[in-house]
Amino acid sequence: MNLKELRNKVKNITDYNPELQSYLDDLDELINDAYQTIYLSKRWTYAQATRFINIYPDLTATSQTGVTRTVAVSDGVRQVTFSSAVPEFLEDERHWEGQIFELQGREYKILQIAEDGLSLRVEEPLRCTSNQEETNWKVKHRWYSMPEDCYDIAYIGHRDAPIPANVPVWGKASGLAPRRDEELDLRVDYTSEFAEAYVNCSPWNIPEATKLGATVTWVEAIVGGLPAGYYEFCWAFQKYGRVGSLSEPLVVDASVPQQNPSPSIQLNFLTWDDRAVAAKAYATSDVYTNNFEGFKKVIFYNENFDRTTGERRGLPKWRMVQDRTTSPDRDEWLPLIRTDEESSATLTLLRQIDVGAPAYMEWDGQHLVVRPYPRPQGFEKEYAAVAAPTELYFQKFRQFELRYHRKPLRMANVTDSPQMPYEFHSLIVYRCLHEIFIKGGNQGLAAMYDKKYQDGIRELEKRYVDRTDTFWQMGQFGLTSSNIQYDFNSLRKLN
């Protein structure tokens, strides 16, 4: 059943069918709450997703074959400038922001990286010997943030780990075991070809955005320009490559063409007291990070919106505004991001709010982060940089395989369907009816639908809960005269 059918079933049973948008929105919220309660209550097999995460070995002055890359550093300054662009930064600097820059044996957290890959800025002043051609530096990719829709890790490991030919096929488990850092006192800088475990770290909490302002101007006709009409936008902060909670939405009236036919919409990022959200321009004398430094901005538009009347068709469906302002290139599918020092963004093309753009997933700004232990340094292959127009910069290649339980997307459009087995969609209806009859004081019907819900959940659990294979014994390590050695026979099938 899709959202419209779920609505109709609830309305038919309650015998209450007003065609008021406010009632439909409230009912949609109730349906989404029931859907998410069911979806997140167990480790359902249908709620799993698999993703491959690139592994990034440390970057050093000589990490790129045939190139020695020096850095220009000054004592007491937070800026680091490279002698040439770092290819890994050019591919996607968001993966490296928040990581560690080591200089002359001391570590600093990277606040942000320039788009041209030629410089980075750290969170505290450097304490070093000033040098314009320093080679004693390293960038460490210590933390890996989980996908935005991840709420529980089921498996993370190397699926390409080599297994010797003289051991059983089940061999050494390649999955990374979760470990607690403080209890085992794991060495932060311990590295190896492959990781053996992962440590759950403090999540990255990205603060919520505030509100928007807008200015509409009318320009000469643009091929593929925005049509006249109403638009609804909001925005969010981005730091360390992750997005926070959404701002208050804004409906922009660009419905009445003036002297020219094409609207140009300038969106202004504002605080609650209507001041621009923008970091102060960086100066080499800045010892401390200033307000909003390192906080980029990402814009979203409401897909479930009537551009003719300026009204929502239901709950908002936020999708990413894309960076498609020039002729097609490799980056046009990336989000339209404004730097921390910019306080506005201008939209002129319809393809910037293209259909099918990635939907907004994160609602609380909290992102799970893990640290592989030891920090993996090996790679399977090394590639030379690819020239324009594709301009791919990855030099080293190896991946973790991540299997995780994902959060569901909210249903907003009438054709959105729950991502769960269709034969159990009625559980969402039962859950909604229980809440409705409790609110209406009808304890008898509330109890009846609660029983239907509980019976259905038990049946769903029998079929779709992820269970441990009880016919296998866990692998173990044993002590030998020289070191700790893995016992290949300890991980075996019991019958």
C-alpha positions in Angstrom: 0.0 0.0 0.0 1.2 3.5 -0.7 0.6 6.5 1.5 -2.7 7.4 -0.1 -4.0 3.8 0.4 -2.9 3.8 4.0 -4.7 7.1 4.6 -7.9 5.7 3.0 -7.8 2.5 5.1 -7.5 4.5 8.3 -10.3 6.9 7.3 -12.6 4.0 6.3 -12.2 2.2 9.6 -12.6 5.4 11.7 -15.5 6.5 9.5 -14.1 10.0 9.4 -13.2 11.4 6.0 -12.7 15.1 5.9 -10.9 16.5 2.8 -8.9 19.1 4.8 -5.2 19.4 4.1 -4.5 20.0 7.7 -6.2 16.7 8.7 -4.4 14.8 5.9 -1.1 16.2 7.1 -1.8 15.2 10.7 -2.8 11.7 9.5 0.4 11.5 7.3 2.5 12.4 10.4 0.7 9.6 12.4 1.3 7.1 9.6 5.0 8.0 9.4 5.4 7.8 13.2 3.9 4.3 13.1 6.0 3.3 10.2 9.2 4.4 11.8 8.3 2.8 15.1 7.9 -0.6 13.4 10.9 -0.2 11.1 13.3 0.7 14.0 12.0 -1.7 16.6 13.9 -4.8 15.4 16.9 -5.7 13.3 14.8 -6.6 10.3 16.5 -8.3 7.4 14.6 -6.1 4.9 15.9 -3.0 6.7 19.5 -3.8 5.8 21.7 -2.0 3.2 25.2 -2.6 1.9 27.7 0.0 1.0 31.4 0.1 0.2 33.5 2.7 1.9 36.8 3.8 0.4 39.8 3.3 2.6 42.3 6.2 2.7 45.9 5.5 3.5 47.9 8.3 5.2 49.1 11.1 2.9 52.8 12.1 3.1 55.2 14.2 1.2 56.1 11.2 -1.0 52.8 9.3 -1.0 52.3 10.0 -4.7 54.6 8.1 -7.0 57.3 10.3 -8.5 56.2 13.5 -6.6 57.5 15.1 -3.5 55.0 17.5 -2.1 56.2 20.0 0.4 54.1 22.4 2.7 54.7 26.0 3.7 54.0 26.4 7.4 54.5 29.2 9.9 54.6 29.1 13.6 51.4 30.5 15.2 49.4 30.3 11.8 46.5 28.0 11.1 46.9 27.9 7.4 49.0 25.2 5.6 49.8 25.6 1.9 51.0 22.7 -0.3 53.5 23.0 -3.1 51.0 21.4 -5.5 47.4 20.3 -5.4 46.7 17.1 -3.4 44.9 14.7 -5.7 42.9 13.1 -2.9 41.6 16.5 -1.8 40.6 17.3 -5.4 38.4 14.2 -5.6 36.4 15.1 -2.6 37.7 17.2 0.2 34.7 16.4 2.5 36.2 13.0 3.3 39.4 14.7 4.7 37.8 17.5 6.7 37.8 16.6 10.4 40.8 14.3 10.0 44.3 14.8 11.5 47.2 16.8 10.1 50.5 15.9 11.7 53.4 18.4 11.4 56.8 17.8 12.9 55.4 15.2 15.3 52.4 17.2 16.5 48.8 16.6 15.6 46.1 19.1 14.5 42.5 18.6 13.5 41.6 19.7 10.0 38.9 22.3 10.0 38.4 22.7 6.2 40.2 22.2 2.9 40.3 24.6 0.0 38.4 23.5 -3.1 41.6 23.8 -5.2 43.3 21.2 -3.0 46.3 23.6 -2.4 45.7 24.4 1.2 44.0 23.4 4.5 43.2 25.1 7.7 43.5 23.6 11.2 41.5 24.4 14.3 44.4 25.7 16.4 47.6 27.5 15.6 50.6 25.5 14.5 53.4 25.0 17.0 56.3 24.4 14.6 59.5 25.6 13.1 58.5 27.8 10.2 59.5 26.4 6.9 58.4 27.1 3.3 59.4 23.6 2.1 58.6 21.3 5.0 58.5 17.5 4.2 57.9 16.2 7.8 54.1 16.1 7.5 51.3 13.6 7.3 47.5 13.6 6.8 45.9 10.8 8.7 42.4 9.5 7.8 41.5 8.3 11.3 37.7 8.4 11.4 35.1 7.1 9.1 31.5 8.5 9.3 28.7 6.1 8.6 26.0 6.8 5.9 23.4 9.3 6.9 20.7 6.6 7.0 22.7 4.2 9.3 21.4 3.7 12.8 23.0 0.4 13.6 26.1 -1.4 12.2 25.5 -5.1 11.3 28.9 -5.8 9.7 32.0 -3.9 8.7 35.1 -5.6 7.4 37.6 -6.4 4.7 36.1 -8.7 2.1 39.4 -8.7 0.2 41.6 -9.9 3.1 43.9 -12.6 1.8 43.4 -16.1 3.3 46.3 -18.7 3.0 45.5 -21.7 0.9 46.3 -24.3 3.6 43.5 -23.3 6.0 39.7 -24.2 6.0 37.4 -22.1 3.8 35.9 -20.3 6.8 39.4 -19.3 7.8 40.0 -16.2 9.8 36.9 -14.0 10.2 37.5 -10.8 8.2 34.8 -8.9 9.9 35.9 -6.1 12.2 34.9 -6.7 15.8 33.6 -3.7 17.9 36.0 -2.7 20.7 36.0 -0.2 23.5 39.0 2.1 23.2 39.4 3.1 26.9 39.2 -0.4 28.3 41.8 -1.9 26.0 43.9 1.2 25.7 44.2 0.8 22.0 47.1 2.7 20.4 45.7 5.6 18.4 48.5 5.6 15.8 48.9 1.9 15.3 48.8 1.0 11.6 48.7 -2.2 9.6 47.8 -3.5 6.1 44.4 -4.5 7.3 42.2 -3.4 10.3 41.2 -6.0 12.9 38.5 -4.1 14.8 36.6 -0.9 15.0 36.0 1.6 17.8 32.7 3.4 18.2 33.6 7.1 18.5 31.7 10.1 19.6 29.2 11.1 16.9 29.6 14.2 14.9 26.8 16.6 15.9 26.1 19.2 13.3 24.0 22.2 14.6 20.7 23.1 13.2 20.3 26.0 10.7 18.0 29.0 11.3 16.1 30.7 8.6 16.2 32.0 5.0 15.6 35.3 3.3 15.1 35.8 -0.4 15.4 38.4 -3.1 13.9 37.9 -6.6 15.1 39.8 -9.6 14.0 39.4 -13.2 16.6 38.8 -15.9 16.6 38.3 -19.7 15.4 34.9 -20.9 17.8 32.1 -20.0 17.9 28.7 -21.8 16.6 26.3 -19.1 15.9 29.1 -16.7 13.6 28.9 -13.8 9.9 29.3 -14.8 7.7 31.9 -13.0 6.0 30.4 -10.0 6.3 29.7 -6.2 9.2 27.8 -4.7 9.9 26.5 -1.2 13.4 26.2 0.1 15.4 25.6 3.3 19.0 25.0 4.1 21.3 23.2 6.5 24.9 23.5 7.8 27.5 21.1 6.5 30.7 20.3 8.5 33.2 17.5 8.1 31.1 16.5 5.0 28.0 15.9 7.0 24.7 17.7 7.1 22.7 19.1 10.1 19.1 19.8 10.8 17.0 21.9 8.4 16.2 25.5 8.8 12.8 27.1 8.9 11.4 26.8 5.3 10.6 29.8 3.1 8.2 30.2 0.3 9.6 32.4 -2.5 7.1 34.3 -4.7 8.4 34.5 -8.2 5.0 34.1 -9.8 4.5 37.5 -11.6 7.1 38.3 -14.3 8.2 41.9 -14.4 10.2 43.6 -17.1 12.1 40.4 -17.9 10.7 36.8 -18.1 13.2 34.8 -16.1 13.4 35.0 -12.3 16.8 34.9 -10.5 16.3 33.9 -6.8 18.9 35.0 -4.3 18.7 33.0 -1.1 20.2 34.7 2.0 21.3 32.6 5.0 20.1 34.4 8.1 20.2 34.1 11.9 17.0 34.4 14.0 17.7 38.2 14.3 18.1 38.6 10.6 21.9 38.9 10.4 23.9 37.2 7.7 25.3 33.7 8.5 28.9 34.1 7.4 32.3 33.6 8.9 34.7 36.4 9.0 37.3 36.4 6.2 40.4 34.4 7.4 43.5 36.3 8.3 46.9 34.8 9.2 46.7 36.5 12.6 43.6 34.6 13.6 44.5 32.4 16.5 41.0 31.2 17.3 38.3 29.9 15.0 35.6 32.6 14.5 31.9 32.2 14.5 30.6 29.9 11.6 34.1 29.1 10.5 34.1 25.7 8.8 30.3 25.6 8.5 29.3 25.3 4.9 25.7 25.6 3.6 23.6 23.2 1.6 20.2 24.1 0.1 17.1 21.9 -0.3 13.8 22.4 -2.1 10.4 21.0 -1.5 9.4 18.6 -4.3 5.8 18.1 -2.9 4.8 21.7 -3.6 2.4 23.3 -6.0 4.3 26.0 -7.9 1.1 27.5 -9.3 -0.8 28.1 -6.0 2.2 28.3 -3.6 0.7 25.6 -1.4 2.0 22.2 -0.2 0.5 19.1 -1.5 1.2 17.3 1.8 4.2 16.8 4.0 7.4 18.4 2.5 9.7 16.2 0.5 13.1 17.9 0.7 15.6 17.3 -2.1 19.1 18.6 -2.6 19.6 21.7 -4.8 22.4 20.6 -7.2 25.5 22.4 -8.5 24.4 22.6 -12.1 25.2 26.2 -13.0 27.5 25.7 -15.9 27.9 23.3 -18.8 27.7 19.6 -17.9 30.8 18.4 -16.0 31.8 15.8 -13.5 30.6 17.8 -10.5 27.2 18.9 -11.6 25.5 16.2 -9.5 27.1 17.4 -6.3 25.1 19.6 -3.9 25.2 23.3 -4.3 27.5 24.2 -1.4 28.3 27.7 -0.2 31.5 28.3 1.8 31.5 29.4 5.4 32.3 33.0 4.3 29.4 33.2 1.8 26.1 34.4 3.1 23.9 33.8 0.0 23.3 31.6 -3.1 21.7 32.4 -6.4 19.5 30.1 -8.4 18.7 30.7 -12.0 18.4 27.3 -13.7 15.5 24.8 -13.4 18.0 21.8 -13.6 19.4 23.0 -10.3 16.2 21.8 -8.7 16.1 18.7 -10.9 13.7 15.8 -10.3 15.2 12.8 -8.6 17.9 14.7 -6.7 19.0 13.0 -3.5 16.4 13.3 -0.7 17.2 14.8 2.7 17.7 11.9 5.2 19.2 13.4 8.4 16.8 15.0 10.9 18.8 15.4 14.1 22.3 16.2 12.7 23.9 13.3 14.5 26.2 11.0 12.5 27.8 7.8 13.6 31.6 7.6 13.5 34.0 4.7 13.8 37.7 4.3 14.0 39.3 1.2 12.3 41.9 -0.4 14.5 44.7 -0.7 13.4 44.4 2.2 10.9 44.7 0.4 7.5 47.5 1.5 5.2 47.4 -1.1 2.5 45.9 -0.7 -0.9 45.1 -3.0 -3.8 46.0 -0.9 -6.8 47.4 2.5 -7.5 46.1 4.6 -10.5 47.6 7.5 -12.3 45.5 10.7 -12.4 43.0 11.0 -15.2 43.0 14.2 -17.2 40.1 16.4 -18.1 37.2 16.3 -18.7 36.6 13.5 -16.2 39.6 14.4 -13.9 39.6 11.5 -11.5 42.2 11.8 -8.8 42.1 8.7 -6.7 45.6 7.2 -6.4 45.0 4.2 -4.1 42.1 1.8 -3.9 40.8 -0.5 -1.2 37.3 -0.6 0.5 35.5 -1.7 3.6 32.2 -3.5 3.1 29.6 -2.1 5.4 26.2 -3.8 6.1 24.0 -1.8 8.3 20.4 -1.2 9.3 19.0 1.9 7.8 16.5 4.5 8.8 13.5 4.8 6.6 12.7 7.8 4.5 9.6 9.7 5.5 6.6 9.2 3.2 5.4 12.5 1.8 4.2 11.9 -1.8 0.9 10.0 -2.1 2.7 7.2 -4.1 5.4 6.7 -1.5 5.3 3.1 -0.1 6.7 1.7 3.1 10.0 -0.2 2.6 8.8 -3.3 4.3 7.1 -6.6 3.2 3.7 -5.7 1.6 1.8 -8.3 3.5 2.6 -6.5 6.8 1.6 -3.0 5.7 -1.5 -3.4 7.7 0.6 -3.2 10.9 1.0 0.5 10.2 -2.8 0.9 10.0 -3.2 -1.0 13.3 -0.7 1.1 15.0 -2.4 4.3 13.8 -5.8 3.1 14.8 -4.6 2.2 18.3 -3.3 5.8 18.8 -6.5 7.3 17.3 -8.8 5.3 19.6 -6.7 5.9 22.6 -6.9 9.7 21.9 -10.7 9.4 21.4 -11.2 7.5 24.7 -12.4 4.2 23.1 -10.4 1.8 25.2 -12.1 -1.3 23.7 -11.2 -0.7 20.1 -7.8 0.6 21.1 -7.1 -2.7 22.9 -8.4 -4.7 19.9 -6.1 -3.0 17.4 -3.2 -3.2 19.8 -3.7 -7.0 20.0 -3.8 -7.2 16.2 -0.6 -5.1 16.0 1.2 -7.3 18.6 0.2 -10.5 16.9 1.3 -9.2 13.5 4.7 -8.0 14.9 5.3 -11.6 16.3 4.6 -13.0 12.9 6.8 -10.4 11.2 9.6 -11.3 13.7 9.4 -15.0 12.9 10.1 -14.3 9.2 12.3 -11.3 9.0 14.5 -10.8 12.1 18.2 -11.2 11.6 19.4 -14.1 13.7 22.8 -15.5 14.6 23.8 -18.9 13.1 23.9 -21.2 16.1 25.7 -24.0 14.3 29.0 -22.2 14.2 31.5 -21.6 17.0 33.3 -18.3 17.3 36.9 -18.0 16.3 39.5 -17.6 19.1 43.1 -16.6 19.6 45.6 -18.6 21.7 48.9 -18.0 23.3 52.1 -19.6 21.9 55.6 -19.5 23.1 56.4 -16.4 21.0 53.1 -14.5 20.4 49.4 -14.6 20.1 48.3 -16.8 17.3 44.9 -17.3 15.7 43.5 -20.9 16.0 42.0 -21.7 12.6 40.2 -24.7 14.0 38.4 -22.6 16.6 36.0 -21.2 14.0 34.2 -24.3 12.8 30.8 -25.7 12.1 29.5 -27.8 15.0 27.6 -30.4 13.0 
